[in-house]
Amino acid sequence: MRMSQAAHDTLVEAAKAAPAVGVALTGATGAIDWSTVSYMIVSLYTVLQIVLLLPKYRGWLQSWRKTP
């Protein structure tokens, strides 16, 4: 059985809106503190960037340490 185009479009748009609605509801009810979540994500991203860049600058760091 085929779904009408209007019903299909409605379901697609509801699925697209679901994450935003979920974030808004959990933020409004206080279930999740999204500022803390964003702080944790940014911190993790920063640590990953540092770890990924260390091999690139390893030679420079070693020569800098040897400088009197």
C-alpha positions in Angstrom: 0.0 0.0 0.0 1.5 3.4 -1.1 1.5 6.4 1.2 0.1 9.7 -0.2 2.7 12.3 -1.0 1.4 14.7 1.7 1.7 12.0 4.4 5.2 11.1 3.1 6.3 14.8 3.2 4.9 15.2 6.7 6.8 12.2 8.0 10.0 13.4 6.4 9.7 16.9 7.9 8.8 15.5 11.3 11.9 13.3 11.2 14.0 16.3 10.2 12.6 18.4 13.1 12.9 15.6 15.8 16.5 16.4 16.9 15.8 20.1 17.4 12.6 19.3 19.2 14.4 16.9 21.5 17.1 19.3 22.3 14.5 22.1 23.0 12.5 19.8 25.3 15.4 18.5 27.3 16.8 22.0 27.6 13.5 23.5 28.7 12.8 20.8 31.2 16.3 20.9 32.6 16.9 17.2 31.9 20.2 18.0 30.1 22.4 21.0 30.6 23.5 21.6 26.9 26.1 24.2 27.8 28.0 21.6 29.7 27.6 19.2 26.8 29.0 21.7 24.4 31.9 22.5 26.8 32.8 18.8 26.9 32.6 18.4 23.1 34.8 21.5 22.5 37.3 20.2 25.1 37.5 16.8 23.5 37.9 18.4 20.1 40.8 20.6 21.4 42.6 17.6 22.9 42.2 15.6 19.7 43.6 18.5 17.6 46.6 18.7 19.9 47.2 15.0 19.8 46.9 14.9 16.0 49.2 17.9 15.5 52.0 16.6 17.8 53.6 14.3 15.1 53.7 17.2 12.6 55.6 19.4 15.0 57.7 16.7 16.7 60.9 17.8 14.9 60.4 21.4 15.7 59.8 20.6 19.4 62.9 18.4 19.6 65.1 21.1 18.1 63.6 23.8 20.4 64.4 21.7 23.4 68.1 21.3 22.3 68.5 25.0 21.9 70.6 26.4 24.8 
